[in-house]
Amino acid sequence: MSMDLAEEQIRAGTVSAQVLAHFVKLGSTAQKLEMEKLTRENELLTAKTKSLKDSKQIDALYREALNAMKLYSGNANPSPSDED
């Protein structure tokens, strides 16, 4: 609704300088580049989060494999520090 009101004000020539500046800024190249930068930063954070989760899963698999090897070799009681 606010977009419609702003459009009506622009057409009628009664738009405030602040509203007009807002819409000019939205269409500017700098604003588009800033939005693209924010999108890329968000993608990077998502990738880092996934990488961290994957790393934790790999660590857990290594611990399980080491404990299984200890059990197989006859050491039936893995130390608690091995499970952290």
C-alpha positions as CSV (number, residue, x, y, z in Angstrom):
1,M,0.0,0.0,0.0
2,S,2.9,2.4,0.8
3,M,4.3,1.7,-2.6
4,D,1.0,2.6,-4.2
5,L,0.8,5.8,-2.2
6,A,4.3,6.8,-3.1
7,E,3.6,6.2,-6.8
8,E,0.5,8.3,-6.6
9,Q,2.4,11.1,-4.9
10,I,5.2,10.9,-7.6
11,R,2.6,11.2,-10.3
12,A,0.7,14.0,-8.6
13,G,4.0,15.9,-7.9
14,T,3.3,15.9,-4.2
15,V,6.0,13.5,-3.1
16,S,8.3,14.5,-0.3
17,A,12.1,14.8,-1.0
18,Q,12.7,11.9,1.5
19,V,10.4,9.5,-0.3
20,L,11.8,10.5,-3.7
21,A,15.4,10.1,-2.5
22,H,14.5,6.7,-1.2
23,F,13.2,5.4,-4.5
24,V,16.1,7.0,-6.4
25,K,18.5,5.2,-4.1
26,L,16.8,1.9,-4.6
27,G,17.3,2.2,-8.3
28,S,20.9,3.3,-8.2
29,T,23.8,1.2,-9.3
30,A,25.5,1.5,-5.9
31,Q,22.4,0.2,-4.1
32,K,22.3,-2.8,-6.5
33,L,25.9,-3.5,-5.9
34,E,25.4,-3.3,-2.2
35,M,22.5,-5.8,-2.4
36,E,24.6,-8.1,-4.5
37,K,27.4,-7.9,-1.9
38,L,25.0,-8.7,0.9
39,T,23.7,-11.6,-1.0
40,R,27.2,-13.0,-1.6
41,E,28.2,-12.5,2.0
42,N,25.0,-14.4,3.0
43,E,26.0,-17.2,0.7
44,L,29.5,-17.3,2.1
45,L,28.2,-17.5,5.7
46,T,25.9,-20.3,4.6
47,A,28.8,-22.2,3.1
48,K,30.9,-21.7,6.2
49,T,28.1,-23.0,8.4
50,K,27.7,-26.1,6.2
51,S,31.5,-26.6,6.3
52,L,31.5,-26.4,10.0
53,K,28.7,-28.9,10.3
54,D,30.4,-31.3,7.9
55,S,33.6,-31.0,9.8
56,K,31.8,-32.0,13.1
57,Q,30.3,-35.0,11.4
58,I,33.6,-36.1,10.1
59,D,35.2,-35.8,13.5
60,A,32.4,-37.9,15.0
61,L,32.9,-40.6,12.3
62,Y,36.7,-40.6,13.1
63,R,35.9,-41.1,16.8
64,E,33.5,-43.9,16.0
65,A,36.1,-45.6,13.8
66,L,38.9,-45.3,16.3
67,N,36.6,-46.7,19.1
68,A,35.6,-49.6,16.8
69,M,39.3,-50.3,16.0
70,K,40.1,-50.3,19.8
71,L,37.2,-52.7,20.4
72,Y,38.4,-54.9,17.6
73,S,42.0,-55.0,18.9
74,G,40.8,-56.1,22.3
75,N,40.7,-52.8,24.1
76,A,37.0,-53.1,25.1
77,N,36.9,-49.9,27.2
78,P,37.8,-46.8,25.2
79,S,38.8,-43.9,27.4
80,P,36.3,-41.1,28.0
81,S,38.6,-38.6,26.4
82,D,38.2,-40.5,23.1
83,E,34.5,-39.9,23.1
84,D,34.6,-36.0,23.4
